[in-house]
């Protein structure tokens, strides 16, 4: 299931962010697999740590619990951290099950 496969111009920087620590992987546009640790999320995106070099504007497909694969754009990258905006926001009815799974609850 790829719930974020289509582009959607959504930027809501004012939405609350929730702290998590979730190890997962992403696939870059060139097909390489990237290990990431998601450290916070919101309905519109996430912040993650990774050792791979990613650049602003790069697109990745992130594997997420409950939701499956999410396509996101790198909006900023600094010192091993990346900020990503989902192409489509997390559906409201799925957000709390998603957050609970990220937290291991």
GROMACS elastic network, one bead per residue, 0.5 to 0.9 nm:
[ bonds ]
;  ai    aj funct       b0    kb
    1     4     6  0.89426   500
    1    67     6  0.73962   500
    1    68     6  0.55323   500
    1    69     6  0.64578   500
    1    70     6  0.89666   500
    2     5     6  0.56315   500
    2    67     6  0.76896   500
    2    68     6  0.60305   500
    2    70     6  0.60766   500
    2    71     6  0.78798   500
    3     6     6  0.81815   500
    3    67     6  0.67457   500
    3    68     6  0.71210   500
    3    69     6  0.67280   500
    3    70     6  0.62330   500
    3    71     6  0.82605   500
    3    88     6  0.76037   500
    3    90     6  0.83950   500
    4     7     6  0.75820   500
    4     8     6  0.87220   500
    4    61     6  0.87937   500
    4    67     6  0.89966   500
    4    69     6  0.71222   500
    4    71     6  0.51965   500
    4    72     6  0.77774   500
    4    86     6  0.68960   500
    4    87     6  0.56102   500
    4    88     6  0.50693   500
    4    89     6  0.77065   500
    4    90     6  0.83599   500
    5    61     6  0.88584   500
    5    69     6  0.83013   500
    5    70     6  0.69062   500
    5    71     6  0.58200   500
    5    72     6  0.89579   500
    5    87     6  0.70951   500
    5    88     6  0.77664   500
    6    71     6  0.81025   500
    6    87     6  0.64815   500
    6    88     6  0.71042   500
    7    71     6  0.86161   500
    7    86     6  0.87364   500
    7    88     6  0.66970   500
    8    86     6  0.83401   500
    8    87     6  0.51199   500
    8    88     6  0.54245   500
    8    89     6  0.83003   500
    9    87     6  0.69742   500
    9    88     6  0.78281   500
   10    44     6  0.71667   500
   10    85     6  0.79874   500
   10    86     6  0.79880   500
   10    87     6  0.72607   500
   10    88     6  0.70465   500
   10    89     6  0.71749   500
   11    14     6  0.88483   500
   11    44     6  0.69400   500
   11    45     6  0.89616   500
   11    85     6  0.75021   500
   12    15     6  0.59170   500
   12    43     6  0.87860   500
   12    44     6  0.67442   500
   13    16     6  0.83211   500
   13    44     6  0.81274   500
   14    17     6  0.88869   500
   15    42     6  0.66661   500
   15    43     6  0.75348   500
   15    44     6  0.79769   500
   16    41     6  0.83825   500
   16    42     6  0.60925   500
   16    43     6  0.82875   500
   17    40     6  0.61295   500
   17    41     6  0.53009   500
   17    43     6  0.82083   500
   17    45     6  0.89780   500
   17    46     6  0.83092   500
   18    39     6  0.83734   500
   18    40     6  0.52534   500
   18    41     6  0.53227   500
   18    42     6  0.63570   500
   18    99     6  0.79602   500
   19    38     6  0.87513   500
   19    39     6  0.58184   500
   19    41     6  0.67502   500
   19   103     6  0.85058   500
   20    38     6  0.66405   500
   20    40     6  0.52309   500
   20    41     6  0.73551   500
   20    99     6  0.81240   500
   20   102     6  0.63829   500
   20   103     6  0.56815   500
   21    37     6  0.64373   500
   21    38     6  0.56873   500
   21    40     6  0.74798   500
   21   102     6  0.71549   500
   21   103     6  0.68045   500
   22    36     6  0.82789   500
   22    37     6  0.53675   500
   22    38     6  0.50983   500
   22    39     6  0.68467   500
   22   102     6  0.57331   500
   22   103     6  0.71337   500
   22   104     6  0.84304   500
   23    35     6  0.74601   500
   23    36     6  0.59736   500
   23    38     6  0.64241   500
   23   102     6  0.89183   500
   24    34     6  0.86055   500
   24    35     6  0.61446   500
   24    36     6  0.55821   500
   24    37     6  0.62174   500
   24    38     6  0.75666   500
   24    62     6  0.76516   500
   24    63     6  0.63499   500
   24    64     6  0.73403   500
   25    33     6  0.66084   500
   25    34     6  0.54555   500
   25    36     6  0.55305   500
   25    37     6  0.81097   500
   25    61     6  0.85072   500
   25    62     6  0.61131   500
   25    63     6  0.58911   500
   25    64     6  0.85813   500
   26    32     6  0.83460   500
   26    33     6  0.57557   500
   26    34     6  0.51054   500
   26    35     6  0.65317   500
   26    36     6  0.70513   500
   26    60     6  0.60775   500
   26    61     6  0.52285   500
   26    63     6  0.60424   500
   26    69     6  0.87061   500
   27    30     6  0.79445   500
   27    31     6  0.57529   500
   27    32     6  0.56092   500
   27    34     6  0.59923   500
   27    35     6  0.89144   500
   27    59     6  0.87073   500
   27    60     6  0.54730   500
   27    61     6  0.51422   500
   27    62     6  0.66126   500
   27    63     6  0.85185   500
   28    31     6  0.52799   500
   28    32     6  0.54374   500
   28    33     6  0.64982   500
   28    34     6  0.71600   500
   28    54     6  0.87710   500
   28    58     6  0.77127   500
   28    59     6  0.64438   500
   28    61     6  0.67225   500
   28    62     6  0.89839   500
   29    32     6  0.74785   500
   29    58     6  0.74690   500
   29    59     6  0.61850   500
   29    60     6  0.62915   500
   29    61     6  0.82848   500
   34    50     6  0.76289   500
   34    51     6  0.83980   500
   34    52     6  0.67982   500
   35    49     6  0.87684   500
   35    50     6  0.63764   500
   35    51     6  0.77816   500
   35    52     6  0.80219   500
   36    48     6  0.61712   500
   36    49     6  0.56586   500
   36    51     6  0.78638   500
   36    52     6  0.87749   500
   36    62     6  0.89100   500
   37    47     6  0.85541   500
   37    48     6  0.52582   500
   37    49     6  0.51846   500
   37    50     6  0.66195   500
   38    41     6  0.74945   500
   38    46     6  0.68210   500
   38    47     6  0.59158   500
   38    49     6  0.65126   500
   38    50     6  0.89767   500
   38   102     6  0.85692   500
   39    46     6  0.75668   500
   39    47     6  0.57759   500
   39    48     6  0.53432   500
   39    49     6  0.71995   500
   40    45     6  0.86636   500
   40    46     6  0.56407   500
   40    47     6  0.52963   500
   40    48     6  0.71168   500
   41    44     6  0.77966   500
   41    45     6  0.58566   500
   41    47     6  0.64283   500
   41    48     6  0.88923   500
   41    99     6  0.80053   500
   42    45     6  0.54073   500
   42    46     6  0.62333   500
   42    89     6  0.87093   500
   42    90     6  0.82754   500
   42    95     6  0.85198   500
   42    99     6  0.88740   500
   43    46     6  0.83490   500
   43    86     6  0.83553   500
   43    88     6  0.89882   500
   43    89     6  0.53985   500
   43    91     6  0.76001   500
   43    92     6  0.77669   500
   43    95     6  0.67544   500
   44    84     6  0.85321   500
   44    85     6  0.58707   500
   44    86     6  0.55947   500
   44    87     6  0.81821   500
   44    88     6  0.72419   500
   44    90     6  0.65074   500
   45    72     6  0.75946   500
   45    83     6  0.75136   500
   45    84     6  0.53765   500
   45    86     6  0.50071   500
   45    87     6  0.86514   500
   45    88     6  0.89902   500
   45    89     6  0.73325   500
   45    90     6  0.83986   500
   46    82     6  0.82631   500
   46    83     6  0.59606   500
   46    84     6  0.53239   500
   46    85     6  0.67137   500
   46    86     6  0.79220   500
   47    81     6  0.70079   500
   47    82     6  0.56260   500
   47    84     6  0.62132   500
   47    85     6  0.89776   500
   48    80     6  0.84068   500
   48    81     6  0.56017   500
   48    82     6  0.53979   500
   48    83     6  0.66471   500
   48    84     6  0.80942   500
   49    79     6  0.87700   500
   49    80     6  0.55781   500
   49    82     6  0.63626   500
   50    53     6  0.79117   500
   50    54     6  0.87508   500
   50    80     6  0.54036   500
   50    81     6  0.61920   500
   50    82     6  0.76021   500
   51    54     6  0.89943   500
   51    80     6  0.57454   500
   51    81     6  0.83862   500
   52    80     6  0.75987   500
   53    77     6  0.85785   500
   53    80     6  0.76610   500
   54    57     6  0.87856   500
   54    58     6  0.66576   500
   54    74     6  0.76280   500
   54    77     6  0.68668   500
   54    80     6  0.88447   500
   54    82     6  0.77130   500
   55    58     6  0.55726   500
   55    74     6  0.67024   500
   55    75     6  0.83247   500
   55    76     6  0.73547   500
   55    77     6  0.62224   500
   55    82     6  0.85865   500
   56    59     6  0.87088   500
   56    73     6  0.77179   500
   56    74     6  0.50029   500
   56    75     6  0.52412   500
   56    76     6  0.52791   500
   56    77     6  0.63233   500
   56    82     6  0.86619   500
   56    83     6  0.89332   500
   57    73     6  0.58993   500
   57    74     6  0.52826   500
   57    75     6  0.62933   500
   57    76     6  0.82186   500
   58    72     6  0.85281   500
   58    73     6  0.58311   500
   58    74     6  0.53991   500
   58    75     6  0.82948   500
   59    71     6  0.70137   500
   59    72     6  0.56806   500
   59    74     6  0.61863   500
   59    84     6  0.87940   500
   60    70     6  0.81181   500
   60    71     6  0.57595   500
   60    72     6  0.55080   500
   60    73     6  0.64730   500
   60    74     6  0.76971   500
   60    84     6  0.88396   500
   61    69     6  0.60310   500
   61    70     6  0.53298   500
   61    72     6  0.63105   500
   61    73     6  0.89330   500
   62    68     6  0.81450   500
   62    69     6  0.54926   500
   62    70     6  0.51280   500
   62    71     6  0.63428   500
   62    72     6  0.73859   500
   63    67     6  0.81139   500
   63    68     6  0.56836   500
   63    70     6  0.64820   500
   64    67     6  0.56614   500
   64    68     6  0.50821   500
   64    69     6  0.60101   500
   64    70     6  0.70048   500
   64    98     6  0.80257   500
   64   102     6  0.81523   500
   65    68     6  0.59904   500
   65    69     6  0.86546   500
   65    97     6  0.89159   500
   65    98     6  0.62520   500
   65    99     6  0.87820   500
   65   101     6  0.61952   500
   65   102     6  0.68482   500
   66    94     6  0.77537   500
   66    97     6  0.70489   500
   66    98     6  0.54974   500
   66   101     6  0.72282   500
   67    70     6  0.74187   500
   67    90     6  0.81847   500
   67    94     6  0.77571   500
   67    98     6  0.69882   500
   70    86     6  0.67851   500
   70    87     6  0.77201   500
   70    88     6  0.82126   500
   71    85     6  0.85781   500
   71    86     6  0.59513   500
   71    87     6  0.58283   500
   71    88     6  0.79900   500
   72    84     6  0.58082   500
   72    85     6  0.52587   500
   72    87     6  0.53637   500
   72    88     6  0.82974   500
   73    83     6  0.83928   500
   73    84     6  0.53515   500
   73    85     6  0.53487   500
   73    86     6  0.65334   500
   73    87     6  0.71551   500
   74    77     6  0.71902   500
   74    82     6  0.65913   500
   74    83     6  0.58306   500
   74    85     6  0.66138   500
   75    82     6  0.75160   500
   75    83     6  0.55177   500
   75    84     6  0.54325   500
   75    85     6  0.65658   500
   76    81     6  0.82808   500
   76    82     6  0.56917   500
   76    83     6  0.51496   500
   76    84     6  0.72629   500
   77    80     6  0.71676   500
   77    81     6  0.56901   500
   77    83     6  0.64063   500
   77    84     6  0.89851   500
   78    81     6  0.52889   500
   78    82     6  0.64591   500
   78    83     6  0.88176   500
   79    82     6  0.84009   500
   85    88     6  0.83797   500
   85    89     6  0.83960   500
   86    89     6  0.58986   500
   86    90     6  0.80309   500
   88    91     6  0.84325   500
   89    92     6  0.84854   500
   90    93     6  0.84093   500
   90    94     6  0.66878   500
   90    95     6  0.60236   500
   90    98     6  0.87183   500
   91    94     6  0.53477   500
   91    95     6  0.62816   500
   92    95     6  0.53547   500
   92    96     6  0.79869   500
   93    96     6  0.73154   500
   93    97     6  0.81765   500
   94    97     6  0.56486   500
   94    98     6  0.60318   500
   94    99     6  0.86476   500
   95    98     6  0.50419   500
   95    99     6  0.60546   500
   95   100     6  0.85548   500
   96   100     6  0.59559   500
   96   101     6  0.84704   500
   97   100     6  0.50702   500
   97   101     6  0.61807   500
   97   102     6  0.86751   500
   98   101     6  0.52132   500
   98   102     6  0.62954   500
   98   103     6  0.87695   500
   99   102     6  0.50719   500
   99   103     6  0.62924   500
   99   104     6  0.86692   500
   99   105     6  0.87165   500
  100   103     6  0.51540   500
  100   104     6  0.62021   500
  100   105     6  0.51464   500
  101   105     6  0.58364   500
  102   105     6  0.77279   500
